[in-house]
Amino acid sequence: MTLTTLQDKVRYLLGELSSTQYSPTNLNRALNDYYHRAITTALHAAGEWEVNGEVATTDTVVGQQEYLLPLDLISLKRVEINFTGGDETWVVMNPVDMRNVQTALSNQSVSTDAPGVRIFDDSLFLMDYPDTAVTAGLKVYYSKESTELSDSDDEPGLEENTQTYLVYGACLDYSIAKGMTNEVNTFKALLNEANELIKTTYSNRLPMRRPKISTRCENYN
């Protein structure tokens, strides 16, 4: 459903409200709040499928160990590096727990093309320093935060049958703000049902129909 369709459905369920009664600003804020929650629920339930998948690349720099992770990263799935720049010379980086590294991390400065990586705060650290600069030589696979719905034709990156979660959530927020007790109870129940539907849809690891996945490749320099 497009953002316009979602807005219309919310206003209809609340008694055919006008845009004055439920302003686009407040309605979009509510829809996006529940969109973020829906993505988080889907990520937790997804299993083998990747939700809101992204593949980002950056250049490796000679002597540089630290590289910033994408700002919209929620869940890191995989890191690959190309130490030489060859066509088929990519290697998978193995995550390393710094607590298990016996030597001083500050002394690890010799390039051995070791496929180890540490994740610390909002950066990843290669276990050695590259001795060759490679364009787009570092590749990160991850699940990203949902992009805000703002344009009328924007669509959530979720299976369409689960998008009613956003609708019921926006209805619930309005009902709470207006003190509509009966509606609050109704939309709470509907929201819980929609939440369970998200879990069911994205927890099926071998579905006959693959859940919608939004994936693209970008440079995150």
HELIX and SHEET records of a PDB file:
HELIX    1   1 LEU A    3  LEU A   13  1                                  11    
HELIX    2   2 PRO A   24  ALA A   45  1                                  22    
HELIX    3   3 MET A   98  ASN A  100  5                                   3    
HELIX    4   4 LEU A  105  ASN A  107  5                                   3    
HELIX    5   5 GLU A  160  THR A  162  5                                   3    
HELIX    6   6 THR A  164  ALA A  177  1                                  14    
HELIX    7   7 THR A  181  SER A  203  1                                  23    
SHEET    1   A 5 TRP A  90  VAL A  92  0                                        
SHEET    2   A 5 LEU A  73  ASN A  82 -1                                        
SHEET    3   A 5 VAL A 134  LYS A 144 -1                                        
SHEET    4   A 5 GLY A  53  THR A  60 -1                                        
SHEET    5   A 5 ARG A 216  ASN A 219  1                                        
SHEET    1   B 4 GLU A  66  LEU A  68  0                                        
SHEET    2   B 4 SER A 123  LEU A 126 -1                                        
SHEET    3   B 4 GLY A 116  PHE A 120 -1                                        
SHEET    4   B 4 ASN A  94  PRO A  95  1                                        
END                                                                             
